[in-house]
Amino acid sequence: TAKPTGNETMSRLRQERKENLILTDLYLLRKQKLELLWQHNSR
């Protein structure tokens, strides 16, 4: 098996980090929406 070069490893790590950030953003957006709904319903 060919060993991945440093650049390949870095780009893969960067890609994974990007996907994690997107997931985190989606999670935070969903959480904000839920909190807004709660505030709206509790009135």
PyMOL Python script that loads the backbone (N, CA, C, O; Angstrom):
from pymol import cmd

cmd.read_pdbstr("""\
ATOM      1  N   THR A   1       0.843  -1.209   0.000  1.00  0.00           N
ATOM      2  CA  THR A   1       0.000   0.000   0.000  1.00  0.00           C
ATOM      3  C   THR A   1       0.872   1.252   0.000  1.00  0.00           C
ATOM      4  O   THR A   1       1.855   1.342   0.736  1.00  0.00           O
ATOM      5  N   ALA A   2       0.502   2.195  -0.822  1.00  0.00           N
ATOM      6  CA  ALA A   2       1.274   3.433  -0.914  1.00  0.00           C
ATOM      7  C   ALA A   2       0.995   4.289   0.309  1.00  0.00           C
ATOM      8  O   ALA A   2      -0.151   4.488   0.711  1.00  0.00           O
ATOM      9  N   LYS A   3       2.069   4.782   0.879  1.00  0.00           N
ATOM     10  CA  LYS A   3       1.912   5.671   2.039  1.00  0.00           C
ATOM     11  C   LYS A   3       1.413   7.032   1.557  1.00  0.00           C
ATOM     12  O   LYS A   3       1.963   7.582   0.603  1.00  0.00           O
ATOM     13  N   PRO A   4       0.394   7.578   2.190  1.00  0.00           N
ATOM     14  CA  PRO A   4      -0.075   8.908   1.780  1.00  0.00           C
ATOM     15  C   PRO A   4       0.981   9.960   2.078  1.00  0.00           C
ATOM     16  O   PRO A   4       1.629   9.926   3.123  1.00  0.00           O
ATOM     17  N   THR A   5       1.145  10.879   1.167  1.00  0.00           N
ATOM     18  CA  THR A   5       2.119  11.946   1.389  1.00  0.00           C
ATOM     19  C   THR A   5       1.580  12.913   2.431  1.00  0.00           C
ATOM     20  O   THR A   5       0.399  12.876   2.778  1.00  0.00           O
ATOM     21  N   GLY A   6       2.456  13.776   2.926  1.00  0.00           N
ATOM     22  CA  GLY A   6       2.032  14.753   3.930  1.00  0.00           C
ATOM     23  C   GLY A   6       0.902  15.618   3.410  1.00  0.00           C
ATOM     24  O   GLY A   6      -0.035  15.941   4.140  1.00  0.00           O
ATOM     25  N   ASN A   7       0.999  15.998   2.114  1.00  0.00           N
ATOM     26  CA  ASN A   7      -0.035  16.863   1.547  1.00  0.00           C
ATOM     27  C   ASN A   7      -1.387  16.170   1.507  1.00  0.00           C
ATOM     28  O   ASN A   7      -2.414  16.778   1.811  1.00  0.00           O
ATOM     29  N   GLU A   8      -1.383  14.886   1.129  1.00  0.00           N
ATOM     30  CA  GLU A   8      -2.650  14.155   1.064  1.00  0.00           C
ATOM     31  C   GLU A   8      -3.282  14.063   2.445  1.00  0.00           C
ATOM     32  O   GLU A   8      -4.489  14.245   2.606  1.00  0.00           O
ATOM     33  N   THR A   9      -2.448  13.780   3.437  1.00  0.00           N
ATOM     34  CA  THR A   9      -2.954  13.676   4.804  1.00  0.00           C
ATOM     35  C   THR A   9      -3.526  15.011   5.257  1.00  0.00           C
ATOM     36  O   THR A   9      -4.594  15.062   5.867  1.00  0.00           O
ATOM     37  N   MET A  10      -2.812  16.090   4.957  1.00  0.00           N
ATOM     38  CA  MET A  10      -3.271  17.418   5.369  1.00  0.00           C
ATOM     39  C   MET A  10      -4.603  17.759   4.709  1.00  0.00           C
ATOM     40  O   MET A  10      -5.519  18.252   5.367  1.00  0.00           O
ATOM     41  N   SER A  11      -4.709  17.495   3.400  1.00  0.00           N
ATOM     42  CA  SER A  11      -5.947  17.847   2.702  1.00  0.00           C
ATOM     43  C   SER A  11      -7.105  16.999   3.210  1.00  0.00           C
ATOM     44  O   SER A  11      -8.242  17.465   3.278  1.00  0.00           O
ATOM     45  N   ARG A  12      -6.808  15.747   3.568  1.00  0.00           N
ATOM     46  CA  ARG A  12      -7.871  14.892   4.097  1.00  0.00           C
ATOM     47  C   ARG A  12      -8.334  15.417   5.450  1.00  0.00           C
ATOM     48  O   ARG A  12      -9.532  15.470   5.729  1.00  0.00           O
ATOM     49  N   LEU A  13      -7.367  15.806   6.292  1.00  0.00           N
ATOM     50  CA  LEU A  13      -7.710  16.365   7.602  1.00  0.00           C
ATOM     51  C   LEU A  13      -8.523  17.638   7.430  1.00  0.00           C
ATOM     52  O   LEU A  13      -9.498  17.871   8.145  1.00  0.00           O
ATOM     53  N   ARG A  14      -8.104  18.465   6.463  1.00  0.00           N
ATOM     54  CA  ARG A  14      -8.802  19.726   6.237  1.00  0.00           C
ATOM     55  C   ARG A  14     -10.236  19.446   5.790  1.00  0.00           C
ATOM     56  O   ARG A  14     -11.172  20.122   6.218  1.00  0.00           O
ATOM     57  N   GLN A  15     -10.398  18.439   4.921  1.00  0.00           N
ATOM     58  CA  GLN A  15     -11.732  18.093   4.430  1.00  0.00           C
ATOM     59  C   GLN A  15     -12.612  17.624   5.581  1.00  0.00           C
ATOM     60  O   GLN A  15     -13.770  18.028   5.687  1.00  0.00           O
ATOM     61  N   GLU A  16     -12.061  16.768   6.446  1.00  0.00           N
ATOM     62  CA  GLU A  16     -12.838  16.269   7.583  1.00  0.00           C
ATOM     63  C   GLU A  16     -13.226  17.413   8.509  1.00  0.00           C
ATOM     64  O   GLU A  16     -14.345  17.463   9.020  1.00  0.00           O
ATOM     65  N   ARG A  17     -12.279  18.337   8.719  1.00  0.00           N
ATOM     66  CA  ARG A  17     -12.567  19.466   9.606  1.00  0.00           C
ATOM     67  C   ARG A  17     -13.681  20.314   9.004  1.00  0.00           C
ATOM     68  O   ARG A  17     -14.559  20.797   9.719  1.00  0.00           O
ATOM     69  N   LYS A  18     -13.638  20.491   7.678  1.00  0.00           N
ATOM     70  CA  LYS A  18     -14.661  21.301   7.014  1.00  0.00           C
ATOM     71  C   LYS A  18     -16.037  20.655   7.201  1.00  0.00           C
ATOM     72  O   LYS A  18     -17.019  21.336   7.494  1.00  0.00           O
ATOM     73  N   GLU A  19     -16.090  19.322   7.026  1.00  0.00           N
ATOM     74  CA  GLU A  19     -17.361  18.623   7.186  1.00  0.00           C
ATOM     75  C   GLU A  19     -17.851  18.727   8.625  1.00  0.00           C
ATOM     76  O   GLU A  19     -19.047  18.891   8.866  1.00  0.00           O
ATOM     77  N   ASN A  20     -16.932  18.632   9.581  1.00  0.00           N
ATOM     78  CA  ASN A  20     -17.309  18.753  10.991  1.00  0.00           C
ATOM     79  C   ASN A  20     -17.861  20.142  11.276  1.00  0.00           C
ATOM     80  O   ASN A  20     -18.831  20.294  12.018  1.00  0.00           O
ATOM     81  N   LEU A  21     -17.232  21.164  10.674  1.00  0.00           N
ATOM     82  CA  LEU A  21     -17.702  22.533  10.892  1.00  0.00           C
ATOM     83  C   LEU A  21     -19.106  22.704  10.333  1.00  0.00           C
ATOM     84  O   LEU A  21     -19.954  23.351  10.947  1.00  0.00           O
ATOM     85  N   ILE A  22     -19.344  22.117   9.157  1.00  0.00           N
ATOM     86  CA  ILE A  22     -20.677  22.219   8.553  1.00  0.00           C
ATOM     87  C   ILE A  22     -21.706  21.558   9.454  1.00  0.00           C
ATOM     88  O   ILE A  22     -22.786  22.104   9.679  1.00  0.00           O
ATOM     89  N   LEU A  23     -21.364  20.369   9.976  1.00  0.00           N
ATOM     90  CA  LEU A  23     -22.284  19.669  10.875  1.00  0.00           C
ATOM     91  C   LEU A  23     -22.545  20.499  12.119  1.00  0.00           C
ATOM     92  O   LEU A  23     -23.679  20.588  12.590  1.00  0.00           O
ATOM     93  N   THR A  24     -21.488  21.109  12.651  1.00  0.00           N
ATOM     94  CA  THR A  24     -21.638  21.928  13.852  1.00  0.00           C
ATOM     95  C   THR A  24     -22.534  23.123  13.559  1.00  0.00           C
ATOM     96  O   THR A  24     -23.394  23.476  14.367  1.00  0.00           O
ATOM     97  N   ASP A  25     -22.328  23.752  12.385  1.00  0.00           N
ATOM     98  CA  ASP A  25     -23.163  24.897  12.012  1.00  0.00           C
ATOM     99  C   ASP A  25     -24.629  24.489  11.929  1.00  0.00           C
ATOM    100  O   ASP A  25     -25.505  25.186  12.443  1.00  0.00           O
ATOM    101  N   LEU A  26     -24.893  23.347  11.274  1.00  0.00           N
ATOM    102  CA  LEU A  26     -26.270  22.880  11.150  1.00  0.00           C
ATOM    103  C   LEU A  26     -26.873  22.619  12.521  1.00  0.00           C
ATOM    104  O   LEU A  26     -28.027  22.961  12.781  1.00  0.00           O
ATOM    105  N   TYR A  27     -26.078  22.008  13.398  1.00  0.00           N
ATOM    106  CA  TYR A  27     -26.562  21.695  14.746  1.00  0.00           C
ATOM    107  C   TYR A  27     -26.910  22.975  15.500  1.00  0.00           C
ATOM    108  O   TYR A  27     -27.953  23.064  16.147  1.00  0.00           O
ATOM    109  N   LEU A  28     -26.014  23.975  15.406  1.00  0.00           N
ATOM    110  CA  LEU A  28     -26.251  25.234  16.116  1.00  0.00           C
ATOM    111  C   LEU A  28     -27.469  25.953  15.548  1.00  0.00           C
ATOM    112  O   LEU A  28     -28.261  26.527  16.296  1.00  0.00           O
ATOM    113  N   LEU A  29     -27.619  25.921  14.222  1.00  0.00           N
ATOM    114  CA  LEU A  29     -28.783  26.565  13.606  1.00  0.00           C
ATOM    115  C   LEU A  29     -30.069  25.908  14.085  1.00  0.00           C
ATOM    116  O   LEU A  29     -31.043  26.586  14.412  1.00  0.00           O
ATOM    117  N   ARG A  30     -30.058  24.564  14.124  1.00  0.00           N
ATOM    118  CA  ARG A  30     -31.244  23.840  14.563  1.00  0.00           C
ATOM    119  C   ARG A  30     -31.561  24.186  16.012  1.00  0.00           C
ATOM    120  O   ARG A  30     -32.719  24.370  16.387  1.00  0.00           O
ATOM    121  N   LYS A  31     -30.497  24.271  16.823  1.00  0.00           N
ATOM    122  CA  LYS A  31     -30.676  24.591  18.240  1.00  0.00           C
ATOM    123  C   LYS A  31     -31.277  25.994  18.388  1.00  0.00           C
ATOM    124  O   LYS A  31     -32.183  26.201  19.195  1.00  0.00           O
ATOM    125  N   GLN A  32     -30.771  26.951  17.610  1.00  0.00           N
ATOM    126  CA  GLN A  32     -31.308  28.316  17.675  1.00  0.00           C
ATOM    127  C   GLN A  32     -32.787  28.326  17.304  1.00  0.00           C
ATOM    128  O   GLN A  32     -33.596  28.984  17.958  1.00  0.00           O
ATOM    129  N   LYS A  33     -33.135  27.583  16.241  1.00  0.00           N
ATOM    130  CA  LYS A  33     -34.528  27.542  15.808  1.00  0.00           C
ATOM    131  C   LYS A  33     -35.407  26.981  16.910  1.00  0.00           C
ATOM    132  O   LYS A  33     -36.488  27.504  17.185  1.00  0.00           O
ATOM    133  N   LEU A  34     -34.933  25.904  17.544  1.00  0.00           N
ATOM    134  CA  LEU A  34     -35.715  25.296  18.626  1.00  0.00           C
ATOM    135  C   LEU A  34     -35.897  26.278  19.773  1.00  0.00           C
ATOM    136  O   LEU A  34     -36.985  26.388  20.336  1.00  0.00           O
ATOM    137  N   GLU A  35     -34.830  26.990  20.117  1.00  0.00           N
ATOM    138  CA  GLU A  35     -34.929  27.950  21.216  1.00  0.00           C
ATOM    139  C   GLU A  35     -35.897  29.072  20.862  1.00  0.00           C
ATOM    140  O   GLU A  35     -36.653  29.534  21.717  1.00  0.00           O
ATOM    141  N   LEU A  36     -35.878  29.512  19.603  1.00  0.00           N
ATOM    142  CA  LEU A  36     -36.822  30.545  19.181  1.00  0.00           C
ATOM    143  C   LEU A  36     -38.252  30.032  19.278  1.00  0.00           C
ATOM    144  O   LEU A  36     -39.153  30.752  19.707  1.00  0.00           O
ATOM    145  N   LEU A  37     -38.451  28.776  18.875  1.00  0.00           N
ATOM    146  CA  LEU A  37     -39.785  28.188  18.968  1.00  0.00           C
ATOM    147  C   LEU A  37     -40.237  28.118  20.418  1.00  0.00           C
ATOM    148  O   LEU A  37     -41.386  28.423  20.736  1.00  0.00           O
ATOM    149  N   TRP A  38     -39.326  27.714  21.293  1.00  0.00           N
ATOM    150  CA  TRP A  38     -39.670  27.628  22.719  1.00  0.00           C
ATOM    151  C   TRP A  38     -40.092  28.997  23.245  1.00  0.00           C
ATOM    152  O   TRP A  38     -41.106  29.123  23.932  1.00  0.00           O
ATOM    153  N   GLN A  39     -39.305  30.019  22.915  1.00  0.00           N
ATOM    154  CA  GLN A  39     -39.632  31.372  23.382  1.00  0.00           C
ATOM    155  C   GLN A  39     -41.003  31.790  22.847  1.00  0.00           C
ATOM    156  O   GLN A  39     -41.811  32.384  23.561  1.00  0.00           O
ATOM    157  N   HIS A  40     -41.245  31.466  21.577  1.00  0.00           N
ATOM    158  CA  HIS A  40     -42.505  31.850  20.952  1.00  0.00           C
ATOM    159  C   HIS A  40     -43.678  31.142  21.625  1.00  0.00           C
ATOM    160  O   HIS A  40     -44.725  31.746  21.856  1.00  0.00           O
ATOM    161  N   ASN A  41     -43.496  29.854  21.940  1.00  0.00           N
ATOM    162  CA  ASN A  41     -44.587  29.067  22.522  1.00  0.00           C
ATOM    163  C   ASN A  41     -44.832  29.407  23.980  1.00  0.00           C
ATOM    164  O   ASN A  41     -45.949  29.253  24.475  1.00  0.00           O
ATOM    165  N   SER A  42     -43.804  29.867  24.669  1.00  0.00           N
ATOM    166  CA  SER A  42     -43.954  30.094  26.111  1.00  0.00           C
ATOM    167  C   SER A  42     -44.640  31.423  26.408  1.00  0.00           C
ATOM    168  O   SER A  42     -44.929  31.731  27.565  1.00  0.00           O
ATOM    169  N   ARG A  43     -44.902  32.209  25.368  1.00  0.00           N
ATOM    170  CA  ARG A  43     -45.583  33.476  25.611  1.00  0.00           C
ATOM    171  C   ARG A  43     -47.055  33.251  25.921  1.00  0.00           C
ATOM    172  O   ARG A  43     -47.790  34.211  26.154  1.00  0.00           O
TER     173      ARG A  43
END
""", "prot")
cmd.dss("prot")
cmd.show_as("cartoon", "prot")
cmd.util.cbc("prot")
cmd.orient("prot")
